[in-house]
């Protein structure tokens, strides 16, 4: 599953046991859905930027993607008109 809108506001951490919950799933999609890889990369970029800038971390986005790549779909469906602009925008952000 790909969250579709993952950001710092959708991650809850219980301070007593450090249990993590991810909330707000109405825009989720299957990992093999059209455009899911682009959305997943956007989600990962959002979280990486947030934790790096707010918690003085140095999470390497490219390394993270490399480690997760075996879990991602090998074939990306051709982008639909709906995803066209989003794909271009996200692709330019992750380069």
Contact map, one row per residue, 1 for C-alpha under 8 A:
11100000000000000000000000011110000000000000000000000000000000000000000000000000000000000000000
11110000000000000000000000011110000100110000000000000000000000000000000000000000000000000000000
11111100000000000000000010111000000000010010000000000000000000000000000000000000000000000000000
01111100000000000000000010111000000000110010000000000000000000000000000000000000000000000000000
00111110000000000000000010110000000000000010000000000000000000000000000000000000000000000000000
00111111111000000000000000000000000000000011011000000000000000000000000000000000000000000000000
00001111111000000000000000000000000000000010011001000000000000000000000000000000000000000000000
00000111111000000000000000000000000000000000001001000000000000000000000000000000000000000000000
00000111111100000000000000000000000000000000000000000000000000000000000000000000000000000000000
00000111111100000000011100000000000000000000000000000000000000000000000000000000000000000000000
00000111111110000001111000000000000000000000000000000000000000000000000000000000000000000000000
00000000111111000001111000000000000000000000000000000000000000000000000000000000000000000000000
00000000001111100111100000000000000000000000000000000000000000000000000000000000000000000000000
00000000000111111111000000000000000000000000000000000000000000000000000000000000000000000000000
00000000000011111110000000000000000000000000000000000000000000000000000000000000000000000000000
00000000000001111100000000000000000000000000000000000000000000000000000000000000000000000000000
00000000000001111110000000000000000000000000000000000000000000000000000000000000000000000000000
00000000000011111111000000000000000000000000000000000000000000000000000000000000000000000000000
00000000000011101111100000000000000000000000000000000000000000000000000000000000000000000000000
00000000001111000111110000000000000000000000000000000000000000000000000000000000000000000000000
00000000001110000011111000000000000000000000000000000000000000000000000000000000000000000000000
00000000011100000001111100000000000000000000000000000000000000000000000000000000000000000000000
00000000011100000000111110000000000000000000000000000000000000000000000000000000000000000000000
00000000010000000000011111000000000000000000000000000000000000000000000000000000000000000000000
00111000000000000000001111110000000000000000000000000000000000000000000000000000000000000000000
00000000000000000000000111110000000000000000000000000000000000000000000000000000000000000000000
00111000000000000000000011111000000000000000000000000000000000000000000000000000000000000000000
11111000000000000000000011111100000000000000000000000000000000000000000000000000000000000000000
11110000000000000000000000111110100100000000000000000000000000000000000000000000000000000000000
11000000000000000000000000011111100100000000000000000000000000000000000000000000000000000000000
11000000000000000000000000001111100110000000000000000000000000000000000110000000000000000000000
00000000000000000000000000000111110110000000000000000000000000000000000010010000000000000000000
00000000000000000000000000001111111100000000000000000000000000000000000000001000000000000000000
00000000000000000000000000000001111100000000000000000000000000000000000000011111000000000000000
00000000000000000000000000000000111111100000000000000000000000000000000000011010001000100000000
01000000000000000000000000001111111111110000000000000000000000000000000000000000000000000000000
00000000000000000000000000000011001111111000000000000000000000000000000110010000000000000000000
00000000000000000000000000000000001111111100000000000000000000000000000000000000000000100110000
01010000000000000000000000000000001111111110000000000000000000000000000000000000000000000000000
01110000000000000000000000000000000111111111000000000000000000000000000000000000000000000000000
00000000000000000000000000000000000011111111100000000000000000001000000000000000000000000100010
00000000000000000000000000000000000001111111110000000000000000000000000000000000000000000100000
00111110000000000000000000000000000000111111111000000000000000000000000000000000000000000000000
00000100000000000000000000000000000000011111111100000000000010000000000000000000000000000000000
00000000000000000000000000000000000000001111111110000000000010000000000000000000000000000000010
00000110000000000000000000000000000000000111111111000000000000000000000000000000000000000000000
00000111000000000000000000000000000000000011111111100000000000000000000000000000000000000000000
00000000000000000000000000000000000000000001111111110000001110000000000000000000000000000000000
00000000000000000000000000000000000000000000111111111000000000000000000000000000000000000000000
00000011000000000000000000000000000000000000011111111100000000000000000000000000000000000000000
00000000000000000000000000000000000000000000001111111111100000000000000000000000000000000000000
00000000000000000000000000000000000000000000000111111111111000000000000000000000000000000000000
00000000000000000000000000000000000000000000000011111111100000000000000000000000000000000000000
00000000000000000000000000000000000000000000000001111111100000000000000000000000000000000000000
00000000000000000000000000000000000000000000000000111111100000000000000000000000000000000000000
00000000000000000000000000000000000000000000000000111111110000000000000000000000000000000000000
00000000000000000000000000000000000000000000000000111111111000000000000000000000000000000000000
00000000000000000000000000000000000000000000000000010001111100000000000000000000000000000000000
00000000000000000000000000000000000000000000000100010000111110010000000000000000000000000000000
00000000000000000000000000000000000000000000000100000000011111110000000000000000000000000000000
00000000000000000000000000000000000000000001100100000000001111111000000000000000000000000000000
00000000000000000000000000000000000000000000000000000000000111111100000000000000000000000000000
00000000000000000000000000000000000000000000000000000000000111111110000000000000000000000000000
00000000000000000000000000000000000000000000000000000000001111111111000000000000000000000000000
00000000000000000000000000000000000000001000000000000000000011111111100000000000000000000000000
00000000000000000000000000000000000000000000000000000000000001111111110000000000000000000000000
00000000000000000000000000000000000000000000000000000000000000111111110000000000000000000000000
00000000000000000000000000000000000000000000000000000000000000011111111100000000000000000000000
00000000000000000000000000000000000000000000000000000000000000001111111100000000000000000000000
00000000000000000000000000000000000000000000000000000000000000000111111110000000000000000000000
00000000000000000000000000000000000000000000000000000000000000000001111110000000000000000000000
00000000000000000000000000000010000010000000000000000000000000000001111111000000000000000000000
00000000000000000000000000000011000010000000000000000000000000000000011111110000000000000000000
00000000000000000000000000000000000000000000000000000000000000000000000111110000000000000000000
00000000000000000000000000000000000000000000000000000000000000000000000011111000000000000000000
00000000000000000000000000000001011010000000000000000000000000000000000011111100000000000000000
00000000000000000000000000000000111000000000000000000000000000000000000000111110000000000000000
00000000000000000000000000000000010000000000000000000000000000000000000000011111000000000000000
00000000000000000000000000000000011000000000000000000000000000000000000000001111111100100000000
00000000000000000000000000000000010000000000000000000000000000000000000000000111111100000000000
00000000000000000000000000000000000000000000000000000000000000000000000000000011111110000000000
00000000000000000000000000000000000000000000000000000000000000000000000000000011111111000000000
00000000000000000000000000000000001000000000000000000000000000000000000000000011111111100000000
00000000000000000000000000000000000000000000000000000000000000000000000000000011111111110000000
00000000000000000000000000000000000000000000000000000000000000000000000000000000111111111000000
00000000000000000000000000000000000000000000000000000000000000000000000000000000011111111100000
00000000000000000000000000000000001001000000000000000000000000000000000000000010001111111110000
00000000000000000000000000000000000000000000000000000000000000000000000000000000000111111111000
00000000000000000000000000000000000000000000000000000000000000000000000000000000000011111111100
00000000000000000000000000000000000001001100000000000000000000000000000000000000000001111111110
00000000000000000000000000000000000001000000000000000000000000000000000000000000000000111111111
00000000000000000000000000000000000000000000000000000000000000000000000000000000000000011111111
00000000000000000000000000000000000000000000000000000000000000000000000000000000000000001111111
00000000000000000000000000000000000000001000100000000000000000000000000000000000000000000111111
00000000000000000000000000000000000000000000000000000000000000000000000000000000000000000011111
